[in-house]
Amino acid sequence: MDAIELLLTRQSTPRLIAPAPDATQLKIILDAAIRVPDHGALAPWEFIIATDQGLNTLADIFVDAAKASGADEDFVNKAKGMPMRAPMVITVVAKTQQHPKVPVLEQQIAAGCATMAMQQAAFALGIGAVWRTGDFAFDANVNAALGLEPHDQIVGFLYVGTPAVVAPQKPQKDGSQYVRYL
């Protein structure tokens, strides 16, 4: 798949099954992540990978956070199953720092770009991925349970695995509809 084809056909794959990427595929995915624009070479990201027992640990973190927020029993049960929607979940964290030339927002965007690069690399490898956020990305209890600092920001949970079904290709959109010239 060439780069233009990737950019014009990439799509999320929400229905994922085992297997997860193997070690070689995962290295490609992670290496793609760290090639994104990174002003100041700050590497403002961390990738927390959950597979196997790690998915159960992430589920427990979500359940504890849901209970701490006063969620009802239905949501607590839903939270327990969230990490099980894929054989691998990569929590992408913006690990920001104060810098005279690189604002925090730019560092967070770089972590977001890393997430997108991982999803694109997975897609190019024939692996499915979907980027999710939700309340747990902004939950202080989840941050604490993952050992993050208060200023760290989860930018997403990248669910990765084998596509359960062949998704029909989405129709091409016209990017020029969103343009305004000065």
Salt bridges, closest charged atoms under 4 A:
ASP31 OD2 - LYS27 NZ 2.62
GLU46 OE1 - LYS95 NZ 3.80
GLU106 OE2 - HIS39 ND1 2.93
ASP152 OD2 - LYS95 NZ 2.80
ASP152 OD1 - HIS151 NE2 3.57
